[in-house]
């Protein structure tokens, strides 16, 4: 049975509550407009899984301290900044069911707010002499940008092979979860081998997390029916890539043409989703997700048992079995 996030969070409940207070403080500004926007951001925070990865990783490796809180704030500041910039780039009007910043305040203010959050993260690291944490998270931001640009480049021709797909999601999605686990560990231990181990663990979970998102687009969740959002955005997900690899050249060219040129036509989108659902693509993607989850568990279980480690295992199960 998959535990709820509130149950998984139990060993770090006090730390998460304290983090919320510190993060809200870190977002404050003397500029009224900026303060209004950042308050909106704080109120619209999601499931807070990245802070959970940080605090649980920290507890596995030692005792939570001020550096752990700095790590959690830094990752959330940088992550939030990249989401704001992503919404501008994608011209997205919604974020987690609410209006996005650019929908409410426009692109110019959104970009500047994203820049402000990036600068707050940099200053937070410098002021607290947390250069090692800054290095970990800055590498993640660099990889996220590279992954996004690689995806845009490949979307022009839709010639993404499976190895390129994994390169994209490792950079674009997994790098941030990897940095969360690594910075949590780095806040409580100086053992580079342990920090690298937690980074590797986080990367594998990040890859599994993205594959789970891929499956949602084909109805593998609460919605119960295909959404087709990734197809509309010309994203080559793992189920689609594998389905294309297992079909004829003619069928492959036909489906790619739909994704490239008819991706706003609901009937054509349904044709692509039906093609994937009738293929081995869904089951293959699910098995790959479980493969990365198993590899993550193997890494985690080389560390001593603790309540925090058990909760981190539960969080891994939640990430890969969640319904939305």
Secondary structure as GFF3:
##gff-version 3
##sequence-region A 1 324
A	DSSP	alpha_helix	5	8	.	.	.	ID=ss1
A	DSSP	three_ten_helix	9	12	.	.	.	ID=ss2
A	DSSP	alpha_helix	13	26	.	.	.	ID=ss3
A	DSSP	alpha_helix	32	43	.	.	.	ID=ss4
A	DSSP	alpha_helix	49	61	.	.	.	ID=ss5
A	DSSP	alpha_helix	66	90	.	.	.	ID=ss6
A	DSSP	beta_strand	94	95	.	.	.	ID=ss7
A	DSSP	beta_strand	98	99	.	.	.	ID=ss8
A	DSSP	alpha_helix	101	127	.	.	.	ID=ss9
A	DSSP	alpha_helix	131	155	.	.	.	ID=ss10
A	DSSP	alpha_helix	162	169	.	.	.	ID=ss11
A	DSSP	pi_helix	170	174	.	.	.	ID=ss12
A	DSSP	alpha_helix	175	186	.	.	.	ID=ss13
A	DSSP	alpha_helix	192	216	.	.	.	ID=ss14
A	DSSP	alpha_helix	229	232	.	.	.	ID=ss15
A	DSSP	alpha_helix	238	245	.	.	.	ID=ss16
A	DSSP	alpha_helix	249	261	.	.	.	ID=ss17
A	DSSP	alpha_helix	266	277	.	.	.	ID=ss18
A	DSSP	alpha_helix	281	300	.	.	.	ID=ss19
A	DSSP	alpha_helix	307	321	.	.	.	ID=ss20
###
